[in-house]
Amino acid sequence: MNAFVLNRHGRMVFPSNVMPELDFSTLETLEQLDDVIRRDFETKAPSGTDILAKVRTDAYDTRYDLMRDLALNLFWANRFSITMYDKRPTRWGDLPRSREDVFLPVLQPWEDGETKIAAVEQAYPQLPAKWDAEVEDRVFAVLFDVYGSRRHQATTLPAVKPTVAEFLEHSGALTFRLRSYDPDFPVYGHDDIVDCDEDVPELEALHRWAMVLHNQYPWDRSQVELAEARQLRDDDWVVAFHPRDREVRGFLRRLRAGAPPRHAPAPRESRPPVRPFDAVDVRQRFAVRPRLEALVAVHGDQVCGNDDLIRNSAYNWSPMSAEEIAAKTGIEQRRYSSLPLEELALRAAEEALAKAGREPDEIGAVLVCTCTSSRLIPSLATYLCGQLGMHQVYAAYDLIAACAGMPYGVADATRLLQEVQRPVLVVCAEKFSDKIGNVRTSRMIFGDGAAGLVVGPAPDGADGDIDVLKTYASGPASEVNSILWPNPEFDNNITVFGPQVKALAGRYLAQMIAELEQLPAPDGRDGSLMDAIDLIVPHQANKTMVIQLAERAGLSADQLYFDIEQVGNTSSASIPLAIHDAVRDGVITEPVRVFAPGFGAGAVAGYAVLRVDPAVVAVSTSSVPAPSDDGAAAVRATTSASEDVREAFG
């Protein structure tokens, strides 16, 4: 459910954003479930009382604002049924009385429900349409049909419903009674929901919400009332709740067993090392000088623009426009791939070997930098060896250094060169699109992509292409855990904790700049190594945030190159993809000295100062269109560096 699909209109849709599914395999206690429900359903949802108060005080500006509140209220009212149970209308006479996996909801009549419903019905036609009156009327009809048929109080609904036997033990308990039931009552199919098509992205998202909510009550709502057990007759229909899958059944069993939850030990206090770690001067430290023989890029084949995100707004997202996403992140679109991660990495590897003019049997080692591979055995690196026909290499392994993957990979390749004295294939590959779920901050930022580099030994007497390398790791536990995947608290999807990410990025970037300012310029030139840098290609994390942090560290925005506007954040692949795009866009037209800093998840960071010759870059002109303005403008910094980035990072 987390992957994107293309509907019949060719538009990208994220089913998980509108069809709530929680991963109950990660939950052990009701407290954990309550935390998730509160975060995803309750904090943004107004109660019926809240909606009534806003109607009475004329707090709604448009019909859309009212409808959005109705939808949020209905998702909240269905917060447990929609995530845990299948609703199955069943004749009371046919309902099993003793099974432990068949439940009946106990309901309380909705206090002042008729007043709240009437207020909405009267308020809607008095409000102006926000975009398209005809569409808004159609969506309201679906939403109000559900809202206007509610009979029960939503506040008191428990997550765990009583079994039928437990229901019968409580005199006076009320549940749904349907006077009649048509099993062919019309509902929206999966394709109906996915293929929903409206010109206004916000209305398309709201229309999908309405269809999903309609499906929660697949019966004639006018036939519904609340009844006690003693009032039920064999031919009456009740709504039985069944666990939606085995994970929900397992969760309910764990609750009955009362198993104590597991607790991770508290981290120790963070302490700095006894002495600083020096940057590695490659020319002084290593006999075999590394040479960049090839760099290639494989961008995602599907464009996910900011409008696509808004069309797929989830029920737990705060309102945001496409323009606001661009202002907060610097991202106008991200690229997703239809290929699995293994094929992305394989394409990058094959194209890198071809550009370098190398055969697989010439390669000494294979390194894959990725934080999104679910492949453990064999590693992605050894998988590539097998696919490329490498009978034996000196080493093949995966590096999990997240957004510092490229500096980590180049550093390891340089060390391996000393031992094998033959080219090392480095592949940086990420596929985030199927690991984001409905977490908005992650969905705004991350994309898919891969890059391949061949790092070989420079000819005797040559200086090579890499001047300085440095890697870092760890820090306070809060920063180590600032980006998590899989995160049980977010359905095992990627989660970004913004303030901690910003703190670690700022700390590392300032440390890197200070170190480069203390190192001498190469080749006996005056000034520092920082003075000798021609272009800075940072990890493409969040353009607004990175520019803000760079300016604090004393850099000017026009020293930085970004392609994040077009490709998003691709973690370990972001720096090599950006170098490729800088060559493609005409920003790099001759050999230049590049400072490439990366920082991110796991509180890792690293940088490489290297010489990039555009001749070794295999320029792909078909994978991603160049920006609409001229190439020089590709290095133009966003003017909104002071924008609040808290939304984009938590």
C-alpha positions in Angstrom: 0.0 0.0 0.0 3.0 2.3 0.4 4.1 2.4 -3.3 2.7 4.8 -5.8 0.5 3.8 -8.7 -0.4 5.6 -11.9 -4.1 5.8 -12.4 -5.9 5.8 -15.8 -5.4 9.5 -16.1 -1.6 9.0 -15.9 -1.6 10.7 -12.5 0.4 9.5 -9.5 -1.6 8.2 -6.5 -0.5 7.0 -3.1 -3.2 4.6 -1.9 -1.8 4.5 1.7 -2.5 8.2 2.1 -6.2 7.8 1.9 -6.8 4.2 2.9 -5.6 4.0 6.5 -3.6 0.9 7.4 -1.6 0.6 10.6 1.1 -2.0 11.1 -0.2 -3.7 14.2 2.8 -6.1 14.3 4.8 -3.2 15.9 2.2 -2.4 18.6 2.2 -4.1 22.0 0.0 -2.0 24.2 -3.1 0.1 24.1 -1.0 3.1 25.1 1.1 2.7 22.0 -2.0 2.5 19.8 -3.6 5.5 21.5 -0.4 7.6 20.8 -0.7 6.7 17.1 -4.4 7.3 16.9 -4.0 10.7 18.7 -1.2 11.7 16.4 -2.8 10.6 13.1 -6.5 11.1 13.7 -7.3 13.2 16.7 -5.0 16.2 16.9 -6.1 17.7 13.6 -9.8 16.6 13.8 -12.5 18.9 15.1 -15.3 17.3 17.1 -18.9 17.8 16.2 -19.1 20.4 18.9 -16.1 22.3 17.4 -17.8 22.3 14.0 -21.0 23.6 15.4 -19.2 26.4 17.3 -17.3 27.4 14.1 -20.6 27.5 12.1 -22.2 29.7 14.8 -19.3 32.1 14.9 -19.0 32.3 11.1 -15.5 30.9 11.3 -15.7 29.1 7.9 -14.6 31.2 5.0 -15.5 28.7 2.2 -17.3 25.5 1.6 -14.0 23.7 1.2 -13.0 24.7 4.8 -16.2 23.2 6.2 -16.0 20.0 4.1 -12.4 19.4 5.2 -13.4 19.6 8.8 -16.3 17.2 8.2 -13.9 14.7 6.6 -11.4 15.0 9.4 -14.2 14.5 11.9 -15.4 11.4 10.1 -11.9 9.8 9.9 -11.6 10.4 13.6 -15.0 8.9 14.3 -13.8 5.8 12.4 -10.3 5.8 13.8 -10.5 2.3 15.2 -13.0 0.6 12.8 -11.1 1.8 9.7 -7.7 0.7 10.9 -8.6 -2.5 12.8 -11.8 -4.1 11.7 -13.9 -5.2 8.7 -17.6 -4.3 9.2 -19.9 -7.2 8.2 -23.7 -6.7 8.4 -25.0 -10.0 9.8 -28.4 -11.3 10.7 -28.7 -11.3 14.5 -30.0 -14.9 14.4 -26.9 -16.0 12.5 -24.3 -14.2 14.6 -22.0 -16.5 16.6 -22.3 -15.9 20.3 -19.1 -17.5 21.6 -16.3 -16.7 19.2 -13.4 -14.5 20.5 -12.8 -12.9 17.1 -16.3 -11.5 16.4 -17.1 -8.2 18.0 -20.0 -5.8 18.4 -19.5 -2.1 18.9 -21.1 -0.6 22.0 -22.3 2.9 21.1 -23.7 5.9 22.8 -26.3 8.2 21.2 -24.7 11.4 19.7 -25.4 14.2 22.1 -27.2 17.1 20.2 -26.4 15.2 17.0 -29.5 16.5 15.2 -28.5 20.1 16.1 -25.0 19.6 14.8 -26.1 18.0 11.6 -28.7 20.7 10.9 -26.2 23.4 11.5 -23.9 22.0 8.8 -26.7 21.5 6.4 -27.8 25.1 6.7 -24.3 26.6 6.7 -23.0 24.9 3.6 -25.1 26.7 0.9 -24.5 30.1 2.6 -20.7 29.8 2.1 -18.9 30.7 -1.1 -17.2 28.0 -3.2 -13.5 28.1 -3.0 -12.6 26.8 -6.5 -15.4 24.9 -8.3 -19.0 25.0 -7.0 -20.1 22.0 -9.0 -17.4 19.8 -7.8 -17.7 21.0 -4.2 -21.4 20.3 -4.3 -20.8 16.7 -5.4 -18.2 16.1 -2.7 -20.3 17.6 0.0 -23.2 15.4 -1.0 -21.1 12.3 -0.3 -19.6 13.7 2.9 -22.9 14.9 4.3 -24.6 11.7 3.5 -22.2 10.1 6.0 -22.0 12.9 8.5 -25.8 13.4 8.5 -26.4 9.8 9.2 -24.3 9.5 12.3 -26.2 8.3 15.4 -23.5 7.7 17.9 -21.0 9.6 20.0 -17.4 9.3 18.7 -15.5 10.5 21.7 -16.1 7.4 23.8 -15.4 4.7 21.3 -12.9 2.1 22.5 -10.2 0.4 20.4 -11.1 -3.0 21.6 -14.7 -3.9 21.0 -16.6 -6.4 23.2 -17.2 -9.9 21.9 -20.8 -10.8 21.3 -20.8 -12.7 24.6 -19.5 -9.6 26.4 -22.0 -7.4 24.7 -24.8 -9.7 25.9 -23.6 -9.5 29.5 -24.0 -5.7 29.6 -27.7 -4.8 30.0 -28.7 -1.7 28.1 -25.6 -1.7 25.8 -26.5 -0.2 22.4 -25.2 -1.3 19.0 -26.1 -0.7 15.3 -29.4 -2.2 14.1 -30.3 -2.2 10.4 -33.9 -2.8 9.7 -32.9 -4.1 6.3 -29.7 -4.7 4.4 -28.9 -4.9 0.7 -25.6 -6.7 0.1 -25.4 -5.0 -3.2 -25.5 -1.5 -1.7 -23.3 0.6 -3.9 -19.8 1.3 -2.7 -16.7 2.8 -4.4 -14.2 0.3 -5.7 -10.5 0.6 -5.4 -10.2 1.8 -9.0 -12.9 4.4 -8.4 -10.9 5.9 -5.6 -7.5 5.7 -7.4 -8.9 7.1 -10.7 -10.6 10.0 -9.0 -9.9 13.1 -11.2 -10.5 16.7 -10.4 -8.8 19.8 -11.8 -8.1 21.3 -8.3 -5.6 19.1 -6.4 -7.2 19.9 -3.0 -10.6 18.8 -4.3 -9.3 15.6 -5.7 -7.8 14.7 -2.4 -11.0 15.6 -0.6 -13.1 13.6 -3.1 -11.0 10.5 -2.3 -11.5 11.0 1.4 -15.2 11.2 0.8 -15.4 8.0 -1.1 -13.3 6.1 1.5 -15.6 7.4 4.3 -18.7 6.4 2.3 -17.4 2.9 2.2 -17.3 2.7 5.9 -21.1 2.5 6.0 -22.1 0.2 3.1 -25.8 0.1 3.9 -28.8 2.4 3.6 -28.1 4.9 6.4 -31.7 5.8 6.8 -32.3 2.3 8.1 -29.8 2.6 11.0 -30.7 3.0 14.6 -29.2 2.0 18.0 -30.7 -0.9 19.8 -30.3 -3.0 22.9 -29.8 -6.8 22.7 -33.3 -7.4 24.1 -34.7 -5.3 21.2 -33.0 -7.4 18.5 -34.9 -10.0 16.5 -33.4 -12.8 14.5 -34.1 -11.1 11.2 -32.6 -7.8 12.3 -29.2 -7.0 11.0 -26.3 -6.0 13.2 -22.8 -4.8 12.2 -20.3 -7.4 13.3 -16.6 -6.3 13.6 -14.0 -8.7 12.4 -10.2 -8.2 12.8 -9.1 -6.9 9.4 -5.9 -9.2 9.3 -3.8 -11.5 11.3 -1.7 -8.7 12.7 -4.7 -7.1 14.3 -5.7 -10.6 15.7 -2.2 -10.9 17.1 -2.4 -7.5 18.7 -5.7 -8.4 20.3 -4.2 -11.7 21.6 -1.2 -9.8 23.1 -3.6 -7.4 24.9 -5.5 -10.3 26.4 -2.3 -12.0 27.5 -1.1 -8.8 29.2 2.5 -9.2 28.1 4.6 -6.3 29.4 6.0 -4.0 26.8 9.8 -4.0 26.0 11.7 -0.9 26.9 15.0 0.2 25.3 17.8 1.2 27.8 18.4 4.9 28.1 21.4 6.2 26.2 24.5 7.3 28.0 25.5 11.0 28.0 27.3 12.0 24.8 31.0 12.9 25.2 33.4 14.2 22.6 36.4 12.1 21.6 39.6 12.5 23.6 41.2 14.3 20.7 39.9 15.4 17.3 40.1 13.3 14.2 42.2 14.8 11.4 41.1 15.1 7.8 42.8 12.7 5.5 45.2 14.3 3.1 45.0 11.8 0.3 48.3 12.8 -1.4 50.3 12.5 1.8 48.6 9.5 3.3 48.3 7.1 0.3 50.7 5.8 -2.2 48.0 4.9 -4.8 46.2 8.1 -5.8 42.5 7.7 -6.6 41.3 8.9 -10.0 37.6 9.4 -10.9 37.2 7.3 -14.1 33.5 7.6 -14.4 30.3 9.1 -12.9 26.8 8.3 -14.1 23.3 9.1 -12.9 20.1 7.1 -13.1 17.1 9.4 -12.2 13.7 8.1 -11.3 11.4 7.7 -14.3 8.3 9.2 -12.7 7.8 12.9 -11.8 6.0 13.6 -8.6 5.3 17.3 -8.5 4.1 19.3 -5.5 0.6 19.3 -7.0 0.7 15.5 -7.0 1.4 15.6 -3.2 -1.6 17.9 -2.7 -3.8 15.6 -4.8 -2.7 12.8 -2.4 -3.1 14.8 0.9 -3.6 12.3 3.7 -6.2 12.6 6.4 -3.4 13.4 8.9 -1.8 16.3 7.0 -2.2 19.9 7.9 -3.3 22.1 5.0 -0.5 23.1 2.7 -0.3 24.3 -0.9 2.1 23.3 -3.6 3.7 26.7 -3.4 4.2 26.4 0.4 6.0 23.1 -0.1 8.4 24.7 -2.6 9.0 27.7 -0.3 9.7 25.4 2.7 11.9 22.8 1.0 13.1 24.3 -2.3 11.6 21.3 -4.0 9.2 21.6 -7.0 9.2 17.9 -7.9 10.9 14.7 -6.9 11.6 11.7 -9.1 10.2 8.2 -8.2 11.3 5.0 -9.9 9.2 2.2 -11.3 12.2 -0.1 -10.9 13.1 -1.9 -7.7 16.2 -0.7 -5.9 18.2 -3.6 -7.2 17.5 -2.7 -10.8 18.3 1.0 -10.2 21.6 0.0 -8.7 22.4 -2.5 -11.5 21.7 0.2 -14.2 24.0 2.6 -12.5 26.7 -0.1 -12.2 26.5 -1.1 -15.8 26.6 2.5 -17.1 29.5 3.4 -14.9 31.5 0.5 -16.2 30.7 1.4 -19.7 31.7 5.0 -19.3 35.0 4.0 -17.7 35.7 1.5 -20.4 36.1 -1.2 -17.8 35.0 -4.9 -17.9 33.6 -6.5 -14.8 36.7 -8.7 -14.4 38.9 -5.6 -14.1 37.1 -4.4 -10.9 38.7 -5.0 -7.6 35.8 -4.3 -5.2 32.2 -3.3 -5.2 30.7 -0.9 -2.7 27.0 0.0 -2.5 26.0 3.0 -0.4 22.3 2.8 0.5 20.0 3.2 3.4 16.8 1.9 1.7 17.8 -1.6 0.8 15.7 -4.4 2.5 18.2 -6.9 1.1 20.4 -8.4 3.7 21.5 -11.8 2.3 23.1 -11.4 -0.2 24.1 -7.8 0.2 23.2 -5.5 -2.6 26.9 -5.2 -3.5 27.3 -9.0 -3.8 24.1 -9.2 -5.7 25.5 -6.7 -8.2 28.7 -8.9 -8.5 26.6 -11.9 -9.4 24.5 -9.9 -11.9 27.5 -8.4 -13.5 29.3 -11.7 -13.9 32.1 -11.0 -11.5 33.5 -14.4 -10.6 35.6 -12.9 -7.7 36.4 -9.5 -6.2 38.6 -8.5 -3.3 35.6 -7.2 -1.4 31.9 -6.4 -1.8 29.7 -4.9 0.8 27.0 -2.4 1.6 27.6 0.8 3.4 24.7 2.3 5.5 25.8 5.9 5.9 22.6 7.5 4.6 23.1 11.0 3.3 26.8 10.8 3.8 27.0 7.7 1.7 29.0 9.2 -1.2 31.8 10.6 1.0 31.9 7.3 3.0 32.0 5.3 -0.2 34.7 7.3 -1.8 36.8 7.1 1.4 36.4 3.4 1.5 37.2 3.1 -2.2 40.4 5.1 -1.7 41.5 2.8 1.1 40.7 -0.3 -0.9 42.8 1.0 -3.8 45.9 0.7 -1.7 45.3 -3.0 -1.2 43.9 -4.1 -4.6 45.4 -1.5 -6.9 42.6 -1.9 -9.4 39.4 0.1 -9.9 36.6 0.1 -7.3 33.0 0.4 -8.3 30.9 2.6 -6.0 27.1 2.6 -6.4 24.9 5.0 -4.5 21.3 4.0 -4.8 18.1 4.9 -2.9 14.4 4.1 -3.3 12.3 6.0 -0.8 9.0 6.1 -2.7 7.8 2.8 -1.2 9.1 3.5 2.3 7.4 6.8 3.1 3.8 5.8 3.8 1.6 8.8 4.7 4.2 10.8 6.6 4.0 14.2 5.0 7.4 15.6 5.9 9.1 12.5 4.4 6.8 12.6 1.3 7.7 16.2 0.6 11.4 15.6 0.7 12.5 12.2 -0.5 12.9 10.8 -4.0 14.5 7.8 -5.8 17.7 7.7 -7.8 21.1 6.0 -8.3 24.6 7.0 -9.3 27.6 4.9 -10.2 31.3 5.9 -9.8 34.4 4.1 -10.8 37.4 5.1 -8.7 40.6 3.7 -10.2 44.3 4.1 -9.6 45.8 7.3 -11.2 48.8 6.7 -13.6 52.2 6.8 -12.0 53.3 10.3 -11.2 49.8 11.8 -11.5 48.1 13.5 -8.5 44.8 11.8 -8.7 41.4 13.5 -8.3 40.8 13.4 -4.6 42.5 15.9 -2.3 41.0 15.4 1.2 38.5 13.0 2.8 36.8 13.1 6.2 34.0 11.1 7.8 32.2 11.6 11.1 29.7 9.5 13.0 27.5 9.6 16.1 26.7 12.4 18.4 23.9 12.8 21.0 21.4 10.0 20.8 18.6 12.5 19.8 20.6 13.2 16.6 21.6 9.6 16.0 17.8 8.8 16.0 16.8 11.9 14.1 15.8 10.0 11.0 14.5 6.5 11.5 13.6 3.6 9.2 11.9 1.4 9.9 10.1 3.3 12.7 7.5 1.2 14.5 5.8 4.3 15.7 5.1 5.3 12.1 4.0 2.0 10.6 7.7 1.1 10.0 8.0 4.0 7.5 10.7 6.6 7.3 10.3 9.4 9.9 12.1 12.7 10.1 12.5 14.6 13.3 13.2 18.1 12.1 14.8 20.0 14.9 17.3 17.2 15.5 18.2 16.9 11.8 18.7 20.7 11.6 20.9 20.6 14.7 23.2 17.8 13.4 23.4 19.3 9.9 24.4 22.7 11.3 26.9 21.2 13.7 28.6 19.1 11.0 28.6 21.8 8.3 30.2 24.4 10.6 32.8 21.8 11.7 33.6 21.0 8.0 34.0 24.6 7.0 36.3 25.3 10.0 38.5 22.3 9.1 38.8 23.4 5.4 39.8 26.9 6.5 42.6 25.4 8.6 44.0 23.2 5.8 46.4 24.7 3.3 45.5 25.2 -0.3 46.9 22.5 -2.6 49.8 22.9 -5.0 51.5 25.5 -2.9 48.8 28.2 -3.5 48.1 31.0 -1.1 45.2 30.7 1.3 43.3 27.8 2.7 41.8 24.8 1.1 38.4 26.5 1.4 39.7 29.3 -0.7 40.7 26.8 -3.5 37.1 25.4 -3.8 35.5 26.2 -7.1 32.0 24.9 -6.4 30.2 23.4 -3.4 27.8 20.5 -4.1 26.2 19.7 -0.8 23.9 16.8 0.1 20.5 17.9 -1.3 18.6 17.7 2.0 16.3 20.7 2.0 17.4 23.7 -0.1 16.0 26.3 2.3 17.5 24.7 5.3 21.0 24.0 3.7 21.3 27.6 2.5 20.3 28.9 5.9 22.9 26.7 7.6 25.6 27.5 5.0 25.1 31.2 5.5 25.5 30.8 9.2 28.8 29.0 8.5 30.0 31.9 6.4 29.2 30.7 2.9 27.2 32.6 0.3 24.3 31.0 -1.4 25.8 31.5 -4.9 28.7 29.2 -3.9 26.3 26.2 -3.7 24.8 24.1 -6.5 21.4 22.5 -6.1 19.3 20.2 -8.3 16.9 19.3 -5.4 14.2 21.4 -7.1 13.9 18.7 -9.8 14.9 15.5 -8.1 14.3 15.8 -4.3 16.4 14.4 -1.6 18.0 11.0 -2.7 20.2 10.6 0.4 23.4 8.7 -0.6 22.8 9.3 -4.3 22.1 13.1 -3.9 25.7 14.4 -4.3 26.7 12.3 -7.3 23.4 13.0 -9.0 23.9 16.7 -8.4 27.4 16.6 -9.8 26.0 14.9 -12.9 23.3 17.5 -13.2 25.8 20.4 -12.8 27.7 19.0 -15.8 24.4 18.5 -17.7 23.3 22.0 -17.0 26.5 23.6 -18.0 27.5 24.7 -14.5 30.7 22.5 -14.7 32.3 22.9 -18.1 35.9 22.3 -17.2 37.8 20.5 -14.5 36.9 22.1 -11.1 37.6 21.5 -7.4 34.4 20.5 -5.7 33.7 20.4 -2.0 31.0 17.7 -1.4 29.6 17.6 2.1 27.0 15.1 3.2 25.2 14.8 6.6 22.1 13.1 7.9 20.5 10.1 9.4 22.4 8.2 12.1 24.2 11.5 12.9 26.8 10.6 10.2 28.6 13.1 8.0 31.5 13.3 5.7 33.0 15.3 2.8 35.3 14.9 -0.1 37.3 17.6 -1.8 37.8 16.3 -5.3 38.5 17.3 -8.8 35.6 16.8 -11.2 36.4 16.7 -14.9 33.2 16.9 -17.0 34.8 14.4 -19.5 34.3 11.5 -17.0 30.6 12.3 -16.5 28.2 10.4 -18.7 25.5 13.0 -19.3 22.0 11.7 -19.5 19.7 14.2 -21.3 16.6 12.1 -21.3 16.1 11.2 -17.6 15.4 14.7 -16.2 14.6 17.9 -18.0 16.9 20.8 -17.3 15.4 23.7 -15.4 13.3 26.0 -17.5 15.7 28.9 -17.2 19.4 29.0 -18.4 22.1 26.8 -17.0 23.8 29.5 -15.0 20.5 30.0 -13.1 20.8 26.4 -11.8 23.1 27.7 -9.1 20.7 30.4 -8.1 19.9 30.2 -4.5 16.4 30.4 -3.2 15.6 33.8 -1.9 13.5 32.4 0.9 16.3 31.0 3.1 14.8 32.6 6.1 11.5 30.7 5.6 10.4 28.6 8.5 11.7 25.1 7.9 10.0 23.4 10.8 7.2 22.1 8.7 9.5 20.5 6.2 11.6 18.8 9.0 9.0 18.0 11.6 
